[in-house]
Amino acid sequence: MKPIIYKEIMPKVAIEKLKLMEIDDIVCLIGRDLDSVRSALLESPYQNEISKISKGEIDSISLEEALLENYVKTCENLIKFSSGNIRRLLLAVLRKFEISNVKAMLRAVKANMAVEEAMKHIIPVGTLDGNRCRAILVKAKTIEDIVNSFLDLEYGLIMRSVLAESERIEDLLPFEVALDKAVYQGILKSASKLKGMDKKIAKNVLGIEIEAINIKIILRCKAIGISQNHIKEYLMPTFLINKKALETAIVATNMKSTVEYLLKEAEISNNSFYQDILLQIKKEIEKPLSRLETILEKASLKTSLDMLKEHTRYYNIGFILAFLNLKWVEVKNLRSIIKGSERKIPASRVKDFLTLPGDY
């Protein structure tokens, strides 16, 4: 029998999975101008959102906004047909997009961005709809104003705590990391309430995502010279990689030695999954940080593909989480192509920044 809790949501997930674009259709967009990309997306599952953009308004921001709007709508639609602990987990995942809006507003105020320009980076979701975000941006003149605007939500209390401890209020990284930590702690808390195999699958999928974020944080902080003590504060809750191993990696003298240490730990623990990821990073350690982060982002894609192969009976949380990851990878790939087109980046370089199943 089908578990009752999956009765309504799973047919919806299965239908949405069928709407995912073919990889070849995505890759063939590389190098096209934005008008051509828009035309192609009008024949895709993003049609409704893309059709709102007139030819005279086409730019990377408007196209990316349409893609993100589609993703959020997809998540919200699945939540409507979910219940119990699955619904709570999906709501926790959706909060990642709420904090994306908070971060966008912090950056907008720091950059003295005009309200209408800032609103292009806002994707209405959850408690942060367009009207509320616009009202905040109209009144806010400083980062502290943004913080005070959210005191009725958990986000405001988190940022207020950071504000009290910050030596340099113009540094947004502590705010962004604190918000990320709160969201991922909420996601893990929701995952821990699942039962049996669902709980194991969710913690595995989400754990890999979090550890990839931790490695990205360490590499990014190393690249810009943030102190070791601050890096420790920025790390997400550890799950698969030993906390002591991460702290030792932080002490390493540079990015290369950090990766080499983590690779050694992966070999000792016989973690072939992270061995493959870290070996690729080691080979490309001299490339831009954004390229190394792209390699880490492939961790979630590989996990999702493995979930779909391993759990052929799709009435489990793994099928839902795998779909959401695959959908997110699709959106990110399209955004990379759009940015590459606008900036006239060579096709070979754009492809380097895509996360493709063929890499495995």
Protein Blocks (a to p, Z undefined) as FASTA:
>chain_A
ZZfklmmmmmmmmmmmmmpccfklmmmmgopafklmmmmmmmmmklmmmmmpcfklgcfk
lmmmmmmmmmmmmmmmmmmmgghjllmmmmmmmmmmmmmmmmmmmmmmmnopafklmmmm
pccehjlcfklmmmmmmmpmbfklmmmmmmmpmklmmmmmmmmmpmblmlmklmmmmmmm
mmmmmmmmmmmmpghjlmmmmmmmmmmmmmmmmmmmmmmmmmnopafklmmmmpccdfkl
cfklmmmmmmpmblklmmmmmmmmmmmnopaklmmmmmmmmmmmmpcfklmmmmmmmmmm
mmmmmmmmmmmplcbfklmmmmmmmmmmmmmmmmmmmmmmmnopafklmmmmpccfklZZ
